[in-house]
Amino acid sequence: MEVNIDQTRWYDRIWAALIFFTRLPFWRLHEPPKECFKTVVEHWPLTGWLTGGMMAATLWLCAQVFPYFLAVLMAIVVRLLVTGALHEDGLADFLDGFGGGGNNRQRILEIMKDSHIGTYGVIGLILYLLLLFFCLSSMTPIMAALAILVADPYAKMLTSQLVTMMPYARREEESKAKVVYRKISVTAGISLAIQGLLPLGLFIWYTGVEWSTLVFIPALVMYFLYLLIWRKIHGYTGDCCGAICLLVELSVYLTLIAGPLL
């Protein structure tokens, strides 16, 4: 029997987000109603507290034992394992689709749905991982760990706005995940803001970094990517969400590194 989403319990919706966005066996402990998976984006930054926390902890702890470049590499590997490279897969498909599909909306969507990775995807993933590695390697272990705790939820909070800013680009039955996220309500928007901005606010308070560029530049990156997606396919897909999340997160690290020059 179909259940109204608003009648589902709040912790079921959070549990669905943890199941959807990680590969940790939460589903073994509890299986929420399938309708809850339409709300997972509303708790996406909260899952970033977990994935970012595990990545940050790995980096800092490994840096106490191993050379720092190995600690950074291990931290990246841990996040890939925890998330199942979900967003990296989206980035590869996004780059293949937008790189190889030209201005043909249907062709872009077809390429993104293809499970095979192409030239744009391979090169893009290599460049992304290299940039991520060198960004984190250029910071001190404690600063890199704190940056991860901030960048992961903040990027997911910004990216979640796509669900409100544009429609889904396919029909629900054509979705890879077989689910289309519901529009974000005012209450969900407030919750998202708290999830994404609380770590950022604490970081700015603790480190004293310039807050305006750290808040504005990633938001600007997200907005320009939104414009590109809207112009090309007039709607979002899960691959678009994953790609924007990673690129916005990367922009947080680049902004922190370039901070003294901005």
C-alpha positions as CSV (number, residue, x, y, z in Angstrom):
1,M,0.0,0.0,0.0
2,E,1.3,3.4,-0.9
3,V,2.2,5.7,2.0
4,N,2.0,9.5,1.9
5,I,5.5,11.0,2.3
6,D,4.4,13.5,4.9
7,Q,3.0,10.6,7.0
8,T,6.4,8.9,7.2
9,R,8.6,9.4,10.2
10,W,11.4,11.9,10.2
11,Y,14.0,9.3,11.2
12,D,12.9,7.0,8.4
13,R,13.6,9.8,5.9
14,I,17.1,10.3,7.4
15,W,17.7,6.6,7.3
16,A,16.7,6.5,3.7
17,A,19.2,9.2,2.9
18,L,22.0,7.2,4.7
19,I,21.1,4.1,2.7
20,F,20.9,6.0,-0.6
21,F,24.0,8.1,-0.4
22,T,26.4,5.6,1.3
23,R,27.3,1.9,0.9
24,L,27.3,1.3,4.7
25,P,24.9,-1.5,5.6
26,F,22.2,0.7,7.2
27,W,19.6,-1.3,5.3
28,R,20.5,-4.4,7.4
29,L,19.4,-2.5,10.5
30,H,16.2,-0.9,9.3
31,E,14.4,-0.6,6.0
32,P,12.3,2.6,5.7
33,P,9.2,2.9,3.4
34,K,10.2,3.3,-0.2
35,E,8.4,6.7,-0.4
36,C,11.1,8.1,2.0
37,F,13.6,7.8,-0.8
38,K,11.9,10.7,-2.6
39,T,13.1,13.0,0.3
40,V,16.7,11.9,0.5
41,V,18.0,15.2,-0.9
42,E,16.5,17.0,2.1
43,H,19.0,15.1,4.3
44,W,21.9,15.0,1.9
45,P,24.1,17.5,3.8
46,L,23.5,15.4,6.9
47,T,25.0,12.4,5.2
48,G,27.9,14.7,4.4
49,W,28.5,15.0,8.1
50,L,29.1,11.2,8.1
51,T,31.1,10.8,4.9
52,G,33.0,14.0,5.5
53,G,33.6,13.0,9.1
54,M,35.0,9.5,8.1
55,M,37.2,11.1,5.4
56,A,38.5,13.8,7.8
57,A,39.2,11.3,10.6
58,T,41.0,9.0,8.2
59,L,43.2,11.9,7.0
60,W,44.1,13.2,10.4
61,L,44.7,9.8,12.0
62,C,46.7,8.4,9.2
63,A,48.8,11.6,9.1
64,Q,50.0,10.8,12.6
65,V,51.5,7.5,11.3
66,F,52.2,7.8,7.6
67,P,53.7,10.4,5.3
68,Y,51.1,13.0,4.7
69,F,50.6,12.3,1.0
70,L,49.6,8.7,1.9
71,A,47.2,10.0,4.5
72,V,45.5,12.1,1.9
73,L,45.3,9.2,-0.5
74,M,43.9,6.9,2.1
75,A,41.2,9.5,3.0
76,I,40.1,9.8,-0.6
77,V,40.0,6.0,-0.9
78,V,37.9,5.7,2.3
79,R,35.3,8.2,0.9
80,L,35.2,6.3,-2.4
81,L,34.5,3.1,-0.5
82,V,31.9,4.6,1.9
83,T,29.9,6.3,-1.0
84,G,30.5,3.6,-3.6
85,A,32.0,6.3,-5.8
86,L,28.3,7.4,-6.4
87,H,29.1,11.0,-7.1
88,E,32.3,10.2,-9.1
89,D,30.2,8.0,-11.3
90,G,27.8,11.0,-11.8
91,L,30.7,13.3,-12.6
92,A,32.0,10.9,-15.3
93,D,28.6,10.5,-16.9
94,F,28.0,14.3,-16.7
95,L,31.3,15.1,-18.4
96,D,30.7,12.4,-21.1
97,G,27.2,13.7,-21.7
98,F,27.9,17.4,-21.8
99,G,31.2,16.9,-23.5
100,G,30.1,14.5,-26.3
101,G,26.4,15.4,-26.7
102,G,26.8,18.9,-28.1
103,N,23.6,20.9,-27.9
104,N,21.4,17.9,-28.5
105,R,19.3,17.4,-25.3
106,Q,18.3,13.8,-26.1
107,R,21.8,12.8,-27.1
108,I,23.2,14.2,-23.8
109,L,20.6,12.3,-21.8
110,E,21.4,9.1,-23.7
111,I,25.1,9.4,-23.1
112,M,24.7,10.1,-19.4
113,K,22.5,7.0,-19.1
114,D,25.0,4.8,-20.8
115,S,27.0,2.8,-18.2
116,H,30.2,2.9,-20.3
117,I,32.7,5.6,-19.5
118,G,34.1,7.7,-22.3
119,T,37.1,9.9,-22.9
120,Y,35.6,13.0,-21.3
121,G,34.7,11.0,-18.2
122,V,38.1,9.4,-17.8
123,I,40.0,12.6,-18.3
124,G,37.7,14.5,-16.1
125,L,37.9,12.0,-13.2
126,I,41.7,12.0,-13.4
127,L,41.8,15.8,-13.3
128,Y,39.3,16.0,-10.5
129,L,41.1,13.4,-8.3
130,L,44.4,15.1,-8.9
131,L,43.0,18.5,-8.0
132,L,41.4,17.0,-4.9
133,F,44.6,15.3,-3.8
134,F,46.8,18.3,-4.3
135,C,44.3,20.7,-2.7
136,L,44.2,18.6,0.5
137,S,48.0,18.0,0.3
138,S,48.7,21.7,0.3
139,M,47.0,22.2,3.7
140,T,48.1,21.1,7.1
141,P,46.5,17.9,8.3
142,I,44.2,19.6,10.8
143,M,43.2,22.3,8.3
144,A,42.5,19.7,5.6
145,A,40.4,17.7,8.0
146,L,38.4,20.7,9.1
147,A,38.0,21.8,5.4
148,I,36.5,18.4,4.6
149,L,34.0,18.6,7.4
150,V,32.9,21.9,6.0
151,A,33.1,21.4,2.2
152,D,31.2,18.1,2.1
153,P,27.9,19.3,3.7
154,Y,28.1,22.8,2.2
155,A,28.5,21.5,-1.3
156,K,25.6,19.1,-0.8
157,M,23.4,21.8,0.6
158,L,24.1,24.1,-2.4
159,T,23.6,21.2,-4.9
160,S,20.3,20.2,-3.4
161,Q,18.8,23.5,-4.6
162,L,18.7,22.0,-8.2
163,V,15.6,20.1,-7.1
164,T,13.8,23.4,-6.5
165,M,15.4,25.4,-9.4
166,M,14.5,23.0,-12.2
167,P,12.4,19.9,-13.0
168,Y,13.7,16.4,-13.4
169,A,14.9,16.0,-17.0
170,R,13.6,12.4,-17.5
171,R,10.5,10.5,-16.6
172,E,10.6,8.7,-13.2
173,E,10.7,5.3,-14.8
174,E,13.8,6.3,-16.7
175,S,15.7,7.3,-13.6
176,K,18.7,5.2,-12.8
177,A,17.7,5.1,-9.1
178,K,14.0,4.6,-10.0
179,V,13.1,7.6,-7.8
180,V,12.5,11.3,-8.4
181,Y,13.1,13.7,-5.5
182,R,10.2,15.8,-4.4
183,K,10.3,19.6,-4.4
184,I,11.9,21.1,-1.3
185,S,9.4,22.7,1.1
186,V,10.2,25.8,3.2
187,T,10.6,23.6,6.3
188,A,13.0,21.3,4.4
189,G,14.9,24.3,3.1
190,I,15.5,25.6,6.6
191,S,16.7,22.1,7.6
192,L,19.0,22.0,4.7
193,A,20.4,25.4,5.5
194,I,21.2,24.3,9.1
195,Q,22.8,21.1,7.9
196,G,25.0,22.8,5.4
197,L,25.8,26.1,7.1
198,L,26.3,25.0,10.7
199,P,29.7,23.3,10.0
200,L,30.7,26.3,7.8
201,G,29.8,28.8,10.5
202,L,31.8,26.9,13.2
203,F,34.7,26.6,10.8
204,I,34.7,30.4,10.1
205,W,34.4,31.2,13.8
206,Y,37.2,28.8,14.8
207,T,39.7,29.7,12.0
208,G,38.9,33.3,11.4
209,V,39.1,32.9,7.6
210,E,37.4,35.4,5.3
211,W,33.8,34.2,5.2
212,S,32.5,36.2,2.2
213,T,34.6,34.5,-0.4
214,L,34.2,31.1,1.2
215,V,30.4,31.4,1.1
216,F,30.1,33.2,-2.2
217,I,32.5,31.5,-4.6
218,P,31.2,28.0,-4.3
219,A,27.6,29.3,-4.6
220,L,28.7,31.1,-7.8
221,V,30.2,27.9,-9.1
222,M,27.0,26.1,-8.4
223,Y,25.0,28.9,-10.2
224,F,27.0,28.8,-13.4
225,L,26.8,25.0,-13.5
226,Y,23.0,25.4,-13.1
227,L,22.9,27.8,-16.0
228,L,24.9,25.3,-18.1
229,I,22.5,22.4,-17.2
230,W,19.4,24.5,-17.9
231,R,20.7,25.7,-21.2
232,K,21.6,22.1,-22.4
233,I,18.9,19.9,-21.0
234,H,16.3,22.1,-19.2
235,G,16.3,19.9,-16.1
236,Y,18.5,18.0,-13.7
237,T,19.4,14.3,-13.4
238,G,21.1,12.4,-10.6
239,D,24.3,12.6,-12.5
240,C,24.1,16.4,-12.6
241,C,23.6,16.4,-8.9
242,G,26.6,14.2,-8.2
243,A,28.8,16.2,-10.6
244,I,27.9,19.6,-9.2
245,C,28.3,18.3,-5.6
246,L,32.0,17.3,-6.3
247,L,32.8,20.4,-8.3
248,V,31.3,22.8,-5.7
249,E,33.2,20.9,-3.0
250,L,36.4,21.2,-4.9
251,S,35.8,25.0,-5.2
252,V,35.6,25.2,-1.4
253,Y,39.1,23.8,-1.2
254,L,40.4,26.0,-4.0
255,T,38.9,29.1,-2.3
256,L,40.5,28.2,1.0
257,I,43.9,27.8,-0.7
258,A,43.6,31.0,-2.7
259,G,42.1,32.9,0.2
260,P,45.1,35.2,0.9
261,L,45.1,36.2,-2.7
262,L,41.4,37.0,-3.0
